[in-house]
Amino acid sequence: MWWAAAVPLLPLALPMAVRTRRTALRLAPAAGTCEGVAGVEFAGEPFRLLLLGESTVAGVGASCLDFALAGRLALALSTRLQRPVVWRAAGENGITASEACERLLPLVAGQDYDLVALVFGVNDTTHFSSSQRWLGALEKLIEHFRGRGARVVCTAVPPLQHFTALPWLLRQLLGWRGALLDRQLGALAMAQGAGYCGVSLEMQPQFLAIDGYHPSALGYQVWGEHLAEWLVQPFGGHGSL
């Protein structure tokens, strides 16, 4: 259905996509180390957290990873769990889920975690990844980490229809396609015994960085708090932490 609607609009959409790609403001990944500890003031066994994914895991839009999704989620979890959270962010700008299986998974495959958050969807949407490729890669990642005893949660595909860096027509087309991938993601997570955290927050302009494409520091903070709150709910993603 998406292609049936999109093909007649391609003569308009493709020049827009080329121009946007050429003129878009490009922000660097967040500075600093890809590992950290939140909640050092708490006693107890550290909770081990891994975020694996695309540019948001790399912290694009934030000054450092402490103020990106990894650091914000770790801090929010440590407060709620009342224990230290040792976190690692394995992210790459522009990567798809299938590419992550090849390039990111080997970096963390031999380590054990209590929770693994898979953060994908924007690049698979804009790269027009097939459903087979999209779901196959996610299934491989879920199976690997669950096989090592981790709880796995998939975050929703971000709402591209709100990305102000994109012209209106591209926002609508990519937002629709992203929603299709998101529905597939939710169904796969349920089938594979993983959690799925959907988007239930109203999108606001201040949640975006100056590039109009990535989260701002405030956006990361709100996202991390929302995800942490969902994770500790009694039935959030197949039981609380």
C-alpha positions in Angstrom: 0.0 0.0 0.0 2.8 2.4 0.8 4.5 2.0 -2.5 1.2 2.3 -4.4 0.7 5.7 -2.8 4.3 6.8 -3.0 5.2 6.0 -6.6 2.9 8.7 -8.1 4.5 11.2 -5.8 8.2 10.2 -6.5 8.7 12.9 -9.2 8.0 15.5 -6.5 9.6 13.6 -3.6 12.9 12.6 -5.0 14.1 16.1 -5.9 13.1 17.1 -2.4 15.0 14.2 -0.9 18.2 15.1 -2.9 18.0 18.7 -2.0 17.4 18.0 1.7 20.3 15.5 1.8 22.6 18.1 0.2 21.6 21.1 2.4 20.8 19.4 5.8 22.7 20.5 8.8 24.9 17.6 10.0 25.6 17.2 13.7 28.4 15.1 15.1 27.9 12.2 17.5 28.0 13.1 21.2 31.5 13.5 22.7 32.9 11.3 25.4 33.2 7.7 26.3 30.6 5.2 25.2 30.4 3.7 28.8 29.4 5.1 32.1 27.9 4.6 35.5 24.8 6.3 36.9 23.6 6.3 40.5 27.0 5.8 42.1 25.5 7.0 45.4 23.3 3.8 45.6 24.5 0.5 47.1 23.8 -2.9 45.6 24.8 -4.9 42.5 25.0 -2.7 39.4 22.3 -3.0 36.8 23.9 -3.7 33.4 22.4 -1.7 30.5 23.2 -1.8 26.8 21.8 0.5 24.2 22.3 -0.7 20.6 21.2 1.3 17.6 21.5 4.2 15.3 22.4 7.9 15.7 20.3 8.4 18.8 22.4 5.8 20.6 25.5 7.6 19.3 24.0 10.7 20.9 23.7 13.0 17.8 22.1 16.2 19.0 23.6 16.1 22.5 26.9 17.4 23.7 27.9 14.2 25.4 26.4 10.8 26.0 25.6 11.6 29.6 23.0 14.0 28.1 21.9 11.6 25.3 19.5 8.7 25.5 22.1 6.3 27.2 23.0 8.6 30.0 19.5 9.9 30.6 17.9 6.4 30.6 20.6 5.1 32.9 20.1 8.0 35.4 16.3 7.6 35.3 16.6 3.8 35.9 19.1 4.2 38.7 16.7 6.6 40.5 13.8 4.2 40.1 15.7 1.0 40.9 17.7 2.6 43.7 20.9 0.9 42.5 23.8 1.8 40.3 23.4 1.4 36.5 26.4 0.5 34.4 25.6 1.5 30.8 27.2 1.1 27.4 26.1 2.8 24.1 26.9 0.9 20.9 25.6 3.2 18.2 26.5 4.4 14.7 25.1 7.3 12.7 23.2 6.2 9.6 23.3 2.5 10.5 20.4 0.1 9.7 19.4 -2.9 11.8 20.9 -5.4 9.4 24.2 -3.4 9.3 24.2 -3.4 13.1 24.1 -7.2 13.1 27.4 -7.1 11.1 29.2 -4.1 12.7 27.8 -3.5 16.2 26.8 -6.9 17.4 30.3 -8.4 17.3 31.5 -5.5 19.6 29.2 -6.6 22.4 28.3 -10.2 21.6 30.5 -11.7 24.3 29.1 -9.6 27.2 26.1 -10.1 29.5 23.5 -7.4 30.3 20.4 -7.2 32.4 18.6 -5.1 29.8 19.3 -4.4 26.1 17.4 -1.6 24.4 17.3 -1.8 20.6 16.9 1.6 19.0 16.3 1.4 15.3 13.9 2.5 12.6 14.8 5.9 11.1 17.5 4.6 8.8 15.5 1.5 7.8 12.7 3.8 6.9 14.8 6.2 4.8 16.8 3.4 3.2 13.6 1.6 2.3 14.7 -1.6 4.0 12.4 -4.5 3.0 10.2 -6.1 5.7 12.2 -9.3 5.4 15.5 -7.5 6.0 14.1 -5.3 8.8 12.4 -8.1 10.7 15.2 -10.6 10.1 17.8 -8.3 11.6 15.8 -7.5 14.6 14.9 -11.1 15.2 18.6 -12.0 15.2 19.4 -9.3 17.7 16.6 -10.2 20.0 17.4 -13.9 19.9 21.1 -13.3 20.6 20.6 -11.1 23.7 17.7 -13.1 25.1 19.8 -16.2 24.6 22.3 -14.7 27.0 19.7 -14.0 29.6 19.0 -10.3 29.0 15.7 -8.7 28.9 15.3 -7.0 25.5 13.1 -4.0 24.7 12.5 -2.4 21.3 11.9 1.3 21.2 9.3 2.6 18.7 10.3 3.8 15.3 10.6 7.6 15.8 7.8 9.7 14.3 9.4 11.0 11.1 6.3 13.0 10.4 7.5 15.5 13.0 11.0 15.9 11.7 11.1 19.6 10.7 14.3 19.2 8.6 12.1 17.3 6.1 9.8 19.1 3.6 6.1 18.4 4.3 5.6 15.8 1.6 8.7 13.8 2.7 7.5 14.0 6.3 4.2 12.5 5.4 5.6 9.7 3.2 8.4 8.7 5.5 6.1 9.1 8.6 3.7 6.7 7.0 6.4 4.2 6.1 7.9 4.5 9.6 4.5 3.7 11.1 4.3 0.5 9.0 7.8 -0.6 10.2 6.7 0.3 13.8 3.7 -2.0 13.6 5.9 -4.8 12.3 8.3 -4.1 15.2 5.6 -4.3 17.8 4.3 -7.6 16.5 7.8 -9.1 16.2 8.7 -8.1 19.8 5.6 -9.7 21.1 6.2 -12.9 19.1 9.9 -13.1 20.3 9.2 -12.4 24.0 10.8 -8.9 23.9 9.3 -5.7 25.1 8.0 -2.9 22.9 7.8 0.7 24.1 5.6 2.8 21.9 5.5 6.6 21.5 2.8 8.0 23.8 4.2 11.5 24.2 3.0 14.6 22.4 5.8 15.8 20.1 6.9 19.3 20.8 9.4 21.5 18.8 11.8 21.9 21.7 12.3 18.1 21.7 14.3 18.4 18.4 17.9 19.6 18.0 18.8 22.5 15.8 19.1 20.1 12.8 15.3 19.4 13.0 16.1 15.7 12.8 17.6 14.4 16.0 16.5 14.8 19.6 17.7 17.8 21.6 19.1 17.5 25.1 15.6 18.0 26.4 14.2 15.5 23.9 16.7 12.9 25.1 15.8 13.6 28.8 12.1 13.3 28.2 12.6 10.1 26.1 14.8 8.5 28.7 12.4 9.3 31.5 9.5 8.0 29.5 11.3 4.8 28.7 12.5 4.2 32.3 9.0 4.8 33.6 7.6 2.3 31.2 10.2 -0.3 32.1 9.5 -0.3 35.8 5.7 -0.6 35.4 4.4 -4.0 36.5 3.3 -5.0 33.0 5.6 -2.8 31.0 7.1 -5.1 28.3 6.4 -8.4 29.9 6.9 -7.5 33.6 8.8 -4.9 35.5 12.5 -4.9 36.0 
